[in-house]
Amino acid sequence: MTSQAATQVDRYARSAAAFAGAKAVMPGGVNSPVRAYQAVGREPVTVRCGKGAVVTDIDGNEYIDYVLSYGPLILGHAEESVLAAISKAAGRGASFGMPTEAETQLAQAVVDAVPSVEVVRFVNSGTEAVMSAIRLARGATNRPKIVKCTGCYHGHSDSLLVQAGSGATTLGVPSSPGVPESITSNTLLIPYNDLDAVREVFQGHRNQIACLVVEPVAGNMGCIPPAPGVGPNGQGYLHGLRELCDQFDVLLIFDEVMTGFRVAFGGAQSLYGITPDLTCLGKIIGGGLPCAAYGGREDLMRQISPDGPIYQAGTLSGNPLAMAAGLATLQALQEDGVYEQLESTSARLEAGLRDAANAANVPIYLTRVGSMLGLFFSETPITHYEQALTCNTDRFAAFFNSMLDNGIILAPAQYEAWFVSTAHDEAAIEKTIKASEVAFTAASKVK
Ligand code: PMP
């Protein structure tokens, strides 16, 4: 072993030992697959703590963090007002299974923030939020079929765990053993950013489709913004979806688990000026604690039990700690200048990454909507999943590994978005850009 390699091994020695122990008792050593780092050919670091924009691993290495728990931590780690709210709530008891005032306070904050949401129900994860919204759409319309875009991720519930097929309107094939085809055969797939495909699938299944569910800014095949300029009046993809859903009487569900409170306080729907029928929220809404929600038109939401017959429940739903963390986070986000700061920090990061890639002569396609970014190792623009799959993932792995070794932690796959928090200051961004110069050079050596 060279001395440099030995140093790298020493640098991660405790993480390596911890991960060996983890693998013995948990599948892949993790509780969510991407955390195992398989896409980048190494083992993960094990985290000890986080503060602000920085996480520290159990070997004592510090990293500027663009994972941010895959999106929730828009204020950074262990933010003071969120911490205070959680500890105050914890002191009063962790869970009751009875109404608390905090639930109404967060519900009111969500209704005030998200334009289309009139009534909201809290759940514990994004998966649950989308699964429940789909049940509501099916129950309210009495129709079985749903439409989703290839490459959009809506959690791991059976109906939605369907990946790309070829062609415009492929019938759903399950992405995982254990998901019956009898369920996914009701899931119709279309490519993202393609309105003709929507029209075709709607025409082919008239009066059978309950809803179309979409990430208004795709964030699970990298970050892919909705196409501008397309659709009937050139108003863009999301406007086009709204029009087609109205025309064919299909409910439009925005999965804003990632984009809610992220791309704008009111989510993508406020940024792009679209009113979906139902909206799913998660991540930021719980300030880092397990919390998600679905909400929307009152006439639909009143069909949820116990107001209506469509059943959905949860022992820990509306958990007081999660409500407190969510409320503190939303309050902090409403202070003057927060989104302007996120925008300028993220714009500086975007520009710096672009310059660094140019200098290293590495073709990239870089996207950004507010504080959400996507870095694709691609010579051509990426507007949907099949294109995303053509990216050079080996180059990404080289880039990722160099960044990690130089104190910058990214989600370990090209198909994850980067997130910036209010705790990322100028120094953190400049350090990231410096590290990227080395990392792009490393990537440039990979074919
Ligand atoms: N929808 C979207 C858009 C997501 O990004 C995610 C998670 N990344 C989910 C749903 C599922 O959320 P959870 O992991 O909390 O179940």
Boltz pocket constraint, residues with backbone or C-beta under 6 A from the ligand:
constraints:
  - pocket:
      binder: B
      contacts: [[A, 70], [A, 124], [A, 125], [A, 126], [A, 127], [A, 128], [A, 130], [A, 153], [A, 154], [A, 155], [A, 156], [A, 215], [A, 219], [A, 220], [A, 255], [A, 256], [A, 257], [A, 258], [A, 282], [A, 283], [A, 292]]
      max_distance: 6.0
